[in-house]
Amino acid sequence: MSKRFVITEEEKNQIRGMYNLITEATEEDIKKMFESKFPTCFNFNAPNSKFYEEGGKFYYQHYSKLQKGDVKVDLDGNIYILGGLMQGSQRKIDQKCDKTSVKKSPNEIEVENLFKKNLPCYNIEEEVPFKFLIKSPEGHLMTALQLKPYTLYTNPITKQVITKGGLSDGMVLQYSCENGKLIEKKITSGTEKNVHQRNPQTYFKNVTKEEPIVFGMRDRLQNEDGIIFQIQKKLKELNYYKAEPDGQFGPKTYNAIIQFQKANKDTEGNPLKPDGKVGPQTIQALGLKD
């Protein structure tokens, strides 16, 4: 007697997708194909996710906060970055979620050339393809290497690396090359408190509705110039914050912001939203410049 082989509906959809056997696939059909092939690599239920057919191939597309732009993926595992500082970059992902770099964006090439010029002993290829790019407050292109629960931000101009998140949050290292070897010198120590992974200091100088200051953040340097320190100082003057300003957005600061927002209005006379986030309206209500 011959054996019968049974495959699931998800496996059928995957096979159909691989060989383009579905000519009128619904969005739900395409989603099942991607879920079957890459079950743990992407958040297919994110609000901005979409699944569609184009040119005989199936795609999953979503907005990436890290890349600051749309990212498109096909069933072969090709990842195309469509926006942000890494626009034009292409990567390849397998079913184990391991990535390799296929094509570099112009900004990636620029920042790699800066490392070769200013810090030739630094092996940036070790970060590929886990890095993304951001700009420093001074406008320098920097690499950002995400290693949960922290992220490393490395500036090829200043030759410094800043740690954000985890128990090393706020640590600053100075890099140099000696006899072809990378030397690290600690400039600033990190915190002893476990800090949530967060966006870098870059956004502190330009607080927006999309990029507010939130719980878990801290000033890059622990002094009176930090914006969180200034927020705490102002809240203390208004009798909402009882502790000493320390530049760390912890529970006391969060609760003080909530109480301030409940009792105050924006510049147009509308009540502030008590969400514990310090966006432009709360900054202005505090009398601080954005």
N, C-alpha and C positions, 0 to 999 in steps of 0.2 A: 504494500500500500504506500502510495506516495504521500509525503508530508505536506501539509498546508502551512504557508507562511502568512501570518497576519500582521498588517502594519496599521498604525493609527491614522486617524484623519489628518493629524498634524504632519505626520511623515508623508502622507499623500500630497498635502499642500506644498510641502518643501520640494518634493520631487517635481511636481507640476511647475513650481516657480523656477527651479534650476533649469528646466528644459523649455520654459516658456509655453507650457501646455494650456495655461489659463488665458483666454483671450479677453474675457470680461470679468476679471476678478474684482470683487468688492474691496473696500478699504479694510474690512474685517478679515477677509481672506488673506490679504497681503500681510496684515499684522500677525496672523497666526504663523505664516511662513517665517517671519523674522523671529518670533518668540521661540519657534521650534529650533532654529539654527543658532541663535545667539541668546539663549534663555537668561543669562546673568550679566550680559555685557552692557545693556542699555536699559533705561527706564522707559519702556514703551507706553506707559500709561500717563506720562507727563502731559500737562494741559496743552502744550504747544506741539505735540507729536502729530505727524501726518504720514499716511502711507498711500503711495500712488504708483501708477504705471507710466513709464515714459520711454518711448523708443523701443518698446518690446522688453524692457527691463523693469524690475520692481525696486522701489526705493522707500527708505524710511528717512524722514527729515525732522529735525528739531532745532530749537534755539539753545545754544550752549552759553551759559553764563561765563564759563572760563574763557572760551574763544571770543566772546562778545559778538557772535554772529551765528548764522545758520550752519548746520552740519548735515550732510547728506550721506547715507550709507546704502550700498546695494547688497544683494544676497551673496555676492562673491566676497564680501567683506571689505570692499573698497570704501574708504572714508574720505569725503571731499569737504574741506573747510571753505565755506562760501563767504564768510565775513570776518571782520575784526582784523587784528594785527597779523594773523596767520592766514589771511585769505590767499587761496591758491595752493595751500599745502595739501598733500594727499598721503594717507596712511593705509595700511592693510591690517585687518584684525582677523584672528582665527576664532574657532569655537571655544577656545580656552581664554579668550579675551586678551591674548598677547598681541601687541601691536608692533609693526615695523614701519619705518619711514620709506615712502616711495618717491615723493616729490616735495621739495622744500619751497616755502614761500619766499618772495623777495626780502621780507623783513627777517626771516630766519637766516638767510644767507648773509644779510648785513650784520646781524648780531654775531654770527659765527666768525666773520672777518674781524670784528672788533676784538673778540676773544683771542684770535690768532695774533693780532697786532699788539694788544696790551697785556695779555696773560697767556703766552704761548704754551705754558705747561699745563693749562687747564683743559681737560679732555671733555669738551662739550658733547661729544658723540655718546658719552655714557648716559646723557639725559634723554636722548632721542629714543622713542617718540613720546616720552611721558611729560615733556616740558610744554609750557605754553608761554606766550610773550605778554608783557605789560610794559607800560612806560612809567618811569620814575617821576616824582614831582618836578624834576628839572627837565623832563622830556627825553631822558635816555631810555633806549630799548634795553630791557632786562629779561632774563629767562626766569621762569617760575616753575619749579619742580615740585609736583604734588606727591608727598609721601605721608599719607594719613597717619597720625592726626595733625601733621604740620606741613607747611609748604616752605621751600627755600627760594628766596628771591636773590638772584645774583646779577650784579651790575658790572659790565665789562669796562666801564669808564672809571668808576671809583674803586673797582676791584674788591668790593665788599659783598658779603652775603648776609641777608637778614632772615631770621627764622620767624614764622608766624604760626601760632597754634601750638598746642601741647604744653609740655613742661619747659620747653626751650623758647617759648614765645618771647620775642624781643631781643634775642641774642644776636649780636653783630660780630662777624668775623672779618678780618682784613686778610686778603690773599696776596701772595707775592711768589715770584719764581726764584729759586736759588739752585744753581747747577742743574737746571732742568726739572727740579722737583717742586711741587706745590706746597707752600708753607702757609699755615693758618695761624693767625694771631687774634685772640679774643679781645674785642674792643669794649663790648657791653655784654654783661651776663643776662641770661633769660630769667623769667619769673619762676617761682617755686609753685605757683598755682597752675592747675591745668586749665588752659584757655582754649575755647572752641576755635576750630579752624575758621579763618576769616579772610576778608580782603585786606590788602596791604595798606600802608600809610598813604599811598597815592591818593586815595579818595578823600582823605581827611581835609584836604585843602579845597575841595570842591564838592560839598555835600549836596546831593540831589535826591529827588523823590525815589529814584530807582536805587541809589547807593547811599542810604542813610548810615549814621553811626548807630551800631546796635550792640546788644549785650554780648560780652566776650571780647570786645575790642580793647585795645590799649594804645596809648601814645607810643610812638617809636622811641622817643627819648623821654625819660622821666623827669621833666622840669616844667616850669610855669609856662613855657611856650606851647606846650601840647594843647590841642583843642579840647580833649576830654578833661584835662586839668582845668581849663578855663570854664567849661560847662559846670564841673563840680564846684568851682569857686563861686560862680554866679548863683547856683542853686543853694549854696551855703549862705550867701548873702541874703537870699530870699527866704531862708529858714526851711528849705525843703530837704537839704542834705546836712546830716549831723556829723559825719566823719571828716577827717582831713583829706583834702584833694590828693590823689595819688596817680591820676592819669590812667586808671583801669576801670573799665565799664563793667562793674560787678553788680550784685543784687541791690546794694544800697543806692547806687547811682540809678539803676533801672527803676526802683520804687520811687525815688525822688522825681524822676522824669514823668512817671505816670501821674503822680500827685500834681505836678506843675501843669501838665497837659489838661487834667480835669478842671483846673481852676482858672485857666487862661485861654485867651483867644488869639487868632492870628492877626496880621496887620489890617485885614479887611473886616475884622470884627466877628469872624466865624469861630466857633469853639474848636479847639485843637483836638485831634483824634488821640485818645489816650492809649497808644499802642506801644509805648516804651522805646520808640525809635526816634532818633534825633535827625529829622530831615530839615530842609530849608525853612519851613514854617516855624518849627520849634526853635531853630537857631535864631531866627529874627525875633520871635517872641521873647527870647531870653536877652535880647539886646546885643547879641553877638553877630558879627558879620560873617556871611557865608563865604 
